[in-house]
């Protein structure tokens, strides 16, 4: 008989930093769909539009509910946790 039990998974805190000079946090939109994060920014000034779009696909081990963002000095910092999701199997 095989039985499976979850071992205490290692949880890692991770960060992704994106440079967005010239944009303020009100110009930036973050959207999560499944494991894909889309960052878009748009600013209109003096008849010109400046735009930015970037997508990140996170691994399955990422806890997307833990995703948070801060903006300081033109740097968007995304923080999240991930785990190794390892399981141990006991032979009985």
C-alpha positions in Angstrom: 0.0 0.0 0.0 1.3 3.4 -0.9 0.3 6.5 1.1 1.1 10.0 0.3 1.6 12.8 2.8 2.5 16.4 2.3 5.8 17.4 3.8 6.3 20.9 5.1 6.9 22.8 1.8 9.7 25.3 1.7 8.2 28.7 1.0 10.3 31.3 -0.8 9.8 35.1 -0.9 10.5 36.4 -4.4 10.7 39.8 -6.1 10.6 41.1 -9.6 11.6 44.6 -10.3 10.5 46.6 -13.4 11.9 50.0 -14.3 9.2 52.4 -15.3 10.8 55.8 -15.5 8.5 58.7 -16.1 5.3 56.8 -15.0 3.6 57.3 -11.7 1.6 54.6 -9.9 -1.7 56.1 -11.1 -0.5 55.5 -14.7 0.1 51.8 -14.1 -2.4 48.9 -14.4 -1.7 45.4 -13.1 -3.9 42.5 -14.2 -3.6 38.9 -13.2 -5.2 36.1 -15.2 -4.3 32.6 -14.1 -0.5 32.5 -13.8 0.0 35.5 -16.2 0.6 39.1 -14.9 0.2 41.9 -17.4 1.7 45.3 -16.5 0.5 48.2 -18.6 1.2 51.9 -18.3 0.1 54.9 -20.2 0.7 58.6 -19.8 -0.5 61.4 -22.0 1.4 64.7 -21.9 1.5 67.6 -24.3 -0.4 65.7 -27.0 2.0 62.7 -26.8 1.2 59.3 -25.4 3.8 57.2 -23.7 2.9 53.5 -23.3 4.4 50.3 -21.9 3.1 46.7 -21.8 4.9 43.6 -20.4 3.6 40.2 -19.5 5.1 37.7 -17.0 4.2 34.0 -16.8 4.8 32.7 -13.3 5.6 29.1 -12.6 2.9 26.8 -11.1 4.5 27.0 -7.7 3.7 30.7 -7.4 1.0 31.8 -4.9 -0.7 34.4 -7.1 -2.8 35.5 -4.1 0.3 36.6 -2.4 1.3 39.0 -5.2 1.8 42.6 -4.0 3.2 45.7 -5.7 5.0 48.9 -4.6 6.3 51.8 -6.6 9.3 54.0 -5.6 11.6 56.2 -7.7 10.3 54.7 -11.0 10.8 51.1 -9.9 7.8 48.8 -9.7 8.6 46.0 -7.2 6.4 42.9 -7.3 6.6 40.6 -4.3 5.2 37.1 -4.1 5.8 33.7 -2.5 6.4 30.3 -4.1 6.9 26.9 -2.7 8.6 23.7 -3.9 5.4 21.7 -3.5 7.3 18.5 -2.8 5.5 15.5 -1.4 6.9 12.5 0.4 5.5 9.0 -0.2 5.6 6.4 2.5 5.7 2.7 1.6 3.7 0.6 4.0 
